[in-house]
């Protein structure tokens, strides 16, 4: 009797979602920037530009063609006018991709793997802010908040991290 009750409950749960359903309403258009931000792909070039400008590097470790949170971060935050405006003034952008379907050059694949190992990247997406010498200042990832809020928090935390890194102990 007990087995029959468990079986009936399981079947009821499995089939309760069957039948006609209304299509999911998709959000109409994200507030995307007209032109995509300029992302460097060479760590050496990003650090050189960082040293020339004094801006830290924002390194985006992504699985662009398979990682859904990476795609969400890219679409809802990193490709918005709020982020674009902030990034142009504050950071050098570096994208480090780990695709599964598209192929990268051996040089780029090796560089990205080496950097993931160096900076101990375990999850995607990871956003790592690097000082002009390549030292990590701050790590974050995808948090489901409006782009404006994500940028505000990142900006505040970045300023705190820079202040702490430039403070010399007495």
C-alpha positions in Angstrom: 0.0 0.0 0.0 2.8 2.4 1.0 4.6 1.7 -2.3 1.5 2.4 -4.3 1.0 5.7 -2.5 4.7 6.7 -3.2 4.3 5.7 -6.8 1.0 7.7 -7.3 2.5 10.7 -5.6 5.6 10.6 -7.8 3.4 10.2 -11.0 1.2 13.1 -9.9 4.3 15.3 -9.4 5.8 14.3 -12.7 2.7 14.9 -14.8 1.3 17.9 -13.0 3.3 20.2 -15.4 2.1 18.6 -18.6 -0.4 20.1 -21.0 -0.7 23.4 -22.6 1.4 26.2 -21.2 1.6 29.9 -22.0 4.8 30.9 -23.7 7.4 32.6 -21.5 7.4 36.3 -22.0 10.9 37.4 -23.0 12.3 40.8 -21.8 12.1 43.1 -24.8 15.6 44.2 -25.6 18.4 44.9 -23.1 19.8 48.4 -22.9 22.8 47.4 -24.9 25.5 49.8 -26.0 25.5 50.6 -29.7 29.1 49.5 -30.0 30.6 46.7 -27.9 33.3 47.7 -25.5 36.9 47.3 -26.6 38.2 44.2 -24.9 41.9 43.2 -25.2 42.8 39.5 -25.3 46.5 39.8 -24.6 47.4 40.0 -20.9 50.8 41.6 -21.8 49.1 44.3 -23.9 46.5 44.9 -21.1 49.2 45.3 -18.5 51.3 47.6 -20.8 48.2 49.8 -21.3 47.5 49.7 -17.6 51.0 50.9 -16.8 50.7 53.7 -19.4 47.4 55.0 -18.2 47.6 54.1 -14.5 44.2 52.3 -14.8 43.8 48.8 -13.3 42.9 45.9 -15.6 39.4 44.3 -15.4 40.0 40.7 -16.4 36.8 38.8 -17.4 37.3 35.0 -17.2 34.5 33.6 -19.3 33.2 30.6 -21.1 31.5 32.7 -23.7 29.8 29.9 -25.7 28.7 27.6 -22.9 28.5 29.4 -19.5 25.1 30.8 -19.0 26.0 33.1 -16.0 28.9 34.4 -18.2 26.5 35.2 -21.0 24.1 36.9 -18.5 26.9 39.0 -17.0 28.1 40.0 -20.5 24.5 40.9 -21.7 23.0 42.5 -18.6 26.0 44.3 -17.1 29.2 44.3 -19.2 27.3 45.4 -22.3 25.3 48.3 -20.9 25.8 52.0 -21.2 26.3 52.3 -17.4 29.2 49.8 -17.5 30.6 51.1 -20.7 30.8 54.7 -19.4 32.4 53.6 -16.1 34.9 51.2 -17.8 36.2 53.9 -20.3 37.1 56.1 -17.4 38.4 53.5 -14.9 39.8 50.3 -16.3 41.5 48.5 -19.1 39.3 45.6 -20.3 40.7 42.1 -20.8 38.6 39.2 -21.8 40.0 35.7 -21.1 37.8 33.2 -22.8 37.5 29.4 -22.3 35.1 28.4 -25.1 34.0 24.8 -25.9 32.6 25.3 -29.4 34.7 28.0 -31.0 38.5 27.6 -31.1 41.2 30.1 -30.1 44.7 30.2 -31.2 47.2 28.0 -29.3 48.9 31.1 -28.0 45.7 32.5 -26.6 44.5 29.2 -25.2 47.9 28.7 -23.4 47.9 32.3 -22.1 44.3 31.9 -20.7 45.0 28.6 -19.1 48.2 29.9 -17.5 46.4 33.0 -16.2 43.6 30.9 -14.8 46.2 28.8 -12.9 48.2 31.8 -11.8 45.1 33.6 -10.4 43.5 30.4 -9.2 40.3 30.8 -11.2 37.9 28.0 -10.2 34.5 29.3 -11.4 33.1 31.1 -14.4 32.4 33.9 -14.7 35.1 35.5 -12.6 35.9 39.2 -12.8 39.4 40.0 -11.4 40.7 43.5 -11.0 44.5 43.7 -11.4 46.8 46.5 -10.3 49.2 47.9 -13.0 51.8 45.3 -12.0 49.3 42.4 -12.3 48.7 42.0 -8.6 45.0 41.0 -7.9 43.1 43.8 -6.1 39.5 42.5 -6.2 37.5 39.5 -7.4 33.8 39.3 -8.2 31.5 37.6 -10.5 27.9 37.6 -11.7 25.4 38.9 -9.3 21.8 39.4 -10.5 21.4 43.1 -9.9 20.9 46.1 -12.2 24.0 47.2 -14.1 24.0 50.5 -12.3 24.1 48.9 -8.9 26.8 46.4 -10.0 29.0 49.2 -11.3 28.4 51.3 -8.1 29.4 48.5 -5.8 32.4 47.6 -8.0 33.6 51.2 -8.1 33.4 51.5 -4.3 35.2 48.2 -3.7 37.8 49.1 -6.3 38.5 52.5 -4.7 38.8 50.8 -1.3 41.2 48.1 -2.7 43.4 50.7 -4.4 43.5 52.8 -1.3 44.5 49.7 0.8 47.2 48.7 -1.7 48.8 52.1 -1.8 48.8 52.5 1.9 52.2 51.7 3.4 52.4 50.2 6.8 54.2 52.2 9.4 
